[in-house]
Amino acid sequence: MDETGVAEGKVLDLLGRIKEKDVPFERVFSSMCTMPHPLAIQAHMEFIETNLGDPTLFPGTEEIEESVIAMLGSLLHAPNAHGYITTGGTGSNIQALRAARNLNRKEHPNIIIPESAHFSFDKAADILGITLKKAQLDENLKVDPASVEMLIDENTIALVGIAGTTEFGQIDPIDELARIALSHGLFLHVDAAFGGLVIPFLDEEYPFDFKVKGVSSLTVDPHKMGASTIPSSALLFRDKACLGALAVSTPYLASRVQHTLAGTRTGASIAATYAVFKHLGRSGYKHIVARCMKSVSMIEKEAADMGIRPVIQPVTNVIALQVNSPDEVASKLRERNWYVSTTVSPKSLRLVIMPHTTEEILNMFLTDLREILGVR
Ligand SMILES: Cc1ncc(COP(=O)(O)O)c(C=O)c1O
């Protein structure tokens, strides 16, 4: 820090110039986040000073959070769900497993996750002192329920299913996992960080949320397909006791108890989520998801024309293409300023089609991809 400050305008100039180094969203096919809706940004700014670390001081903002949880609960078939807004899918997954661990204390607890699970579960296991057991996937890259059941032992405390996997956008058979969880008396967490605001708006119905008896908790991220601002993920529990299992007393605050991992916690992104939910409604999200899925179909058709097949038939707005040397293709795309990632197993070129991908941009991208692959 310098001894004397500089004028506000100069600081903003400095920031603006540095921000130019960031990649504009329209060139990005590797992220599960997108440009927030303009109303979300406005609401965010209006609540910028709020702190739900001490909700007694911010009862209005607290009411907004309760409304967001209720809106998500009603969308995901648990109108009386209990939960709160966390900093992201990682925070929600950690807290869900912490609740499961606290409700069923064991000396050497383990949880069973699909091989396709996000790396946030590695963090959760490390922090919570839980062993991870990874269940195998079937040929469509969904978790194999038989593999899950085989891994259960007397120290298993929870099962995890993914609704919208990070790499392939696949949806695990949550109803079958729930049947296993119920028959063994286990907690079942669904990581729908990505899919939670996609799957309810698809034409096809998938059992993935609290409609499935046996689902104990669910992660869903408004800062991904919800077009809200960062940080906004929701952790939802079917039963209040699960939230209670996270309670820590906070003697020196105006509020007496906290269930959150974060202490100081912004209300800004919560207000942003409320604003965008109210403004778009279910029909607005259906429209966004339909547009993304139309782009996925367009890519699939173009790829077929180039002789390229997807690894799995796309289920959500992620398509993974079986190109030769995907890392090389990704780096050639990068030279043309396209940001695309590759999957690990099987290797492929992964495209996440977010609301910022317009038809015009997609056509430009596909033209470059054709050239790089040497297809006329
Ligand atoms: C399925 C899934 N779970 C969890 C996460 C972690 O979310 P965050 O980066 O918001 O912590 C991601 C991120 O992409 C994800 O795809």
The ligand as an SDF file (V2000), in Angstrom:
LIG
                    3D

 16 16  0  0  0  0  0  0  0  0999 V2000
  -21.4740  -30.9620   -9.6730 C   0  0  0  0  0  0  0  0  0  0  0  0
  -20.6710  -29.8800   -9.0030 C   0  0  0  0  0  0  0  0  0  0  0  0
  -20.6090  -29.8380   -7.6520 N   0  0  0  0  0  0  0  0  0  0  0  0
  -19.9160  -28.8940   -7.0090 C   0  0  0  0  0  0  0  0  0  0  0  0
  -19.2280  -27.9220   -7.6930 C   0  0  0  0  0  0  0  0  0  0  0  0
  -18.4390  -26.8750   -6.9390 C   0  0  0  0  0  0  0  0  0  0  0  0
  -19.0720  -25.6390   -7.0180 O   0  0  0  0  0  0  0  0  0  0  0  0
  -18.3120  -24.2880   -6.6080 P   0  0  0  0  0  0  0  0  0  0  0  0
  -17.2150  -24.1200   -7.5990 O   0  0  0  0  0  0  0  0  0  0  0  0
  -19.4030  -23.2700   -6.7090 O   0  0  0  0  0  0  0  0  0  0  0  0
  -17.8150  -24.4540   -5.2250 O   0  0  0  0  0  0  0  0  0  0  0  0
  -19.2490  -27.9250   -9.0950 C   0  0  0  0  0  0  0  0  0  0  0  0
  -18.5210  -26.9130   -9.8640 C   0  0  0  0  0  0  0  0  0  0  0  0
  -18.5200  -26.8700  -11.0650 O   0  0  0  0  0  0  0  0  0  0  0  0
  -19.9930  -28.9270   -9.7760 C   0  0  0  0  0  0  0  0  0  0  0  0
  -20.0380  -29.0060  -11.1050 O   0  0  0  0  0  0  0  0  0  0  0  0
  1  2  1  0
  2  3  1  0
  2 15  2  0
  3  4  2  0
  4  5  1  0
  5  6  1  0
  5 12  2  0
  6  7  1  0
  7  8  1  0
  8  9  2  0
  8 10  1  0
  8 11  1  0
 12 13  1  0
 12 15  1  0
 13 14  2  0
 15 16  1  0
M  END
$$$$
